[in-house]
């Protein structure tokens, strides 16, 4: 075989190999196109329609949640209405408290003069009427003397050593406090115990 014949054979082999590679590439491209087309067909498919049972369950859930929200709203409105009624006279009552303080000072002065005097007896009757009025309005005196100091209900206006009252407890009430339910109308002004006096303080 001549050199020319060998060259021709090699060229023929290279062409054949290139044709095979092109064919393989074309086949891969075609397969990819088919797969992509299948994916697009799947993506374009609409979501399945819910069954009647699923629709019924969905609307039942919506109705249940709506009823629960309506009931919560009704309870909240009723509570707010009750609080509005309960605390409607709060400002008026707070204004009356200093008047009540002054009246009690006058009652104590009348008592110091004579417990049998007509002035003292008359003022005592008025005092009872005022106390009954406050009670009917839901107003209560904040009990503080001898109790552990609570800043939510009491204001500490002083501290004193005490052998009888434990540390952190109220020795005496300087001015009474009042509350209406859980609302403080006026905190009680109190003196708080610092505990038993130290020996050097007691000797002094």
C-alpha positions in Angstrom: 0.0 0.0 0.0 1.3 3.4 -1.0 1.7 6.4 1.3 -1.2 8.1 -0.4 -3.4 5.2 0.3 -2.5 5.2 4.0 -3.2 8.9 4.2 -6.6 8.4 2.6 -7.4 5.6 5.0 -6.5 7.8 8.0 -8.6 10.7 6.7 -11.5 8.3 6.2 -11.1 7.0 9.8 -11.0 10.6 11.2 -14.1 11.5 9.3 -15.9 8.4 10.6 -15.0 9.2 14.2 -16.2 12.8 13.8 -19.5 11.6 12.4 -19.9 9.2 15.4 -19.1 12.0 17.9 -21.5 14.4 16.2 -24.2 11.7 16.2 -23.7 11.0 19.9 -23.8 14.7 20.7 -27.0 15.1 18.7 -28.5 12.1 20.5 -27.7 13.6 23.9 -29.1 17.0 22.8 -32.3 15.4 21.6 -32.6 13.4 24.9 -32.1 16.6 26.9 -34.7 18.3 24.9 -37.2 15.5 25.5 -36.5 15.5 29.2 -36.9 19.3 29.4 -40.1 19.1 27.5 -41.4 16.5 29.8 -40.6 18.7 32.9 -42.3 21.6 31.3 -45.4 19.5 30.7 -45.4 18.4 34.3 -45.0 22.0 35.5 -47.8 23.2 33.3 -50.2 20.6 34.6 -52.9 22.3 36.9 -53.1 21.4 40.6 -55.7 18.7 41.2 -59.1 20.0 42.2 -60.0 19.5 46.0 -62.4 16.8 46.7 -65.9 17.6 48.1 -64.8 16.2 51.5 -61.7 18.5 51.5 -63.8 21.5 50.6 -66.2 20.7 53.5 -63.3 20.3 55.9 -61.8 23.6 54.8 -65.0 25.6 55.3 -65.7 23.9 58.6 -62.3 25.0 59.8 -62.9 28.6 58.7 -66.3 28.6 60.4 -64.9 27.2 63.6 -62.2 29.8 63.8 -64.6 32.6 63.0 -66.9 31.5 65.8 -64.0 31.4 68.2 -62.8 34.8 67.2 -66.3 36.2 67.6 -66.7 34.7 71.1 -63.3 36.1 72.2 -64.4 39.5 70.9 -67.7 39.3 72.8 -65.9 38.4 76.0 -63.4 41.2 75.6 -66.1 43.8 75.0 -68.1 42.5 78.0 -65.0 42.7 80.2 -64.1 46.2 79.0 -67.7 47.3 79.6 -67.6 45.9 83.1 -64.3 47.7 83.9 -65.7 51.0 82.5 -68.7 50.7 84.8 -66.6 49.7 87.8 -64.0 52.5 87.4 -66.3 55.2 86.0 -66.2 57.1 89.3 -62.5 56.6 90.0 -61.6 60.3 89.5 -64.4 61.4 91.8 -63.5 59.0 94.5 -59.8 60.0 94.3 -60.9 63.6 94.8 -63.0 62.7 97.8 -60.1 61.0 99.7 -58.4 64.2 100.9 -61.9 65.4 102.1 -62.2 62.2 104.0 -58.8 62.7 105.6 -59.7 66.1 106.8 -63.0 64.9 108.2 -61.2 62.2 110.2 -58.8 64.8 111.6 -61.8 66.8 112.8 -63.4 63.7 114.2 -60.3 62.9 116.3 -60.2 66.5 117.6 -63.9 66.2 118.6 -63.2 62.9 120.3 -60.3 64.5 122.2 -62.7 67.1 123.6 -65.4 64.7 124.6 -66.7 61.4 123.3 -70.1 62.2 124.6 -70.5 65.6 122.9 -73.2 66.1 120.2 -70.5 67.2 117.8 -68.5 64.0 118.1 -71.6 61.8 117.9 -72.9 63.7 114.9 -69.6 63.5 113.1 -69.3 59.8 113.9 -72.7 59.2 112.1 -71.5 61.1 109.1 -68.2 59.1 109.1 -70.2 55.9 109.0 -72.3 57.1 106.1 -69.1 58.0 104.2 -67.6 54.6 104.9 -70.7 52.9 103.7 -70.7 54.9 100.6 -67.1 54.0 99.8 -67.9 50.3 100.5 -70.9 50.4 98.1 -68.6 51.8 95.4 -66.2 48.9 95.9 -63.6 50.9 97.7 -61.5 49.2 100.3 -58.9 50.4 102.8 -55.5 48.9 102.1 -54.5 46.9 105.1 -50.9 47.8 105.9 -50.0 47.9 109.6 -48.0 44.9 110.6 -47.9 43.7 107.0 -44.8 43.1 105.0 -44.0 46.2 103.0 -45.3 46.0 99.5 -44.4 48.9 97.1 -47.4 48.0 94.9 -49.8 49.1 97.7 -47.7 51.3 100.0 -45.4 54.3 100.0 -42.6 54.3 102.6 -42.3 57.7 104.1 -39.9 56.7 106.9 -38.0 54.0 108.6 -37.6 53.2 112.3 -36.0 50.5 114.4 -38.4 48.2 116.2 -38.1 45.3 118.6 -41.7 44.2 118.0 -42.1 44.6 114.3 -39.8 42.5 112.0 -37.5 44.2 109.5 -39.3 45.1 106.3 -42.7 45.2 107.9 -45.0 48.2 108.4 -44.8 49.8 111.9 -47.6 52.3 111.5 -49.7 53.9 108.8 -49.3 57.7 108.4 -52.1 58.0 105.9 -54.5 55.4 104.9 -54.5 53.9 101.4 -57.5 52.8 99.3 -58.1 50.4 96.5 -60.9 49.5 94.1 -60.5 45.9 93.1 -57.0 45.5 91.8 -56.6 49.2 91.2 -54.9 51.5 93.7 -56.7 54.7 94.3 -54.1 55.9 96.7 -51.2 54.0 98.2 -50.9 53.9 102.0 -48.2 56.1 103.4 -46.3 54.0 106.0 -43.3 53.8 108.2 -41.2 50.6 107.8 -39.3 48.8 110.4 -35.5 48.4 110.1 -35.6 45.6 112.7 -34.3 45.6 116.3 -32.1 48.5 117.2 -28.4 47.8 117.4 -26.8 47.8 120.9 -24.8 51.0 120.3 -27.9 52.7 119.1 -29.9 51.5 122.1 -27.3 52.7 124.5 -27.2 56.1 122.9 
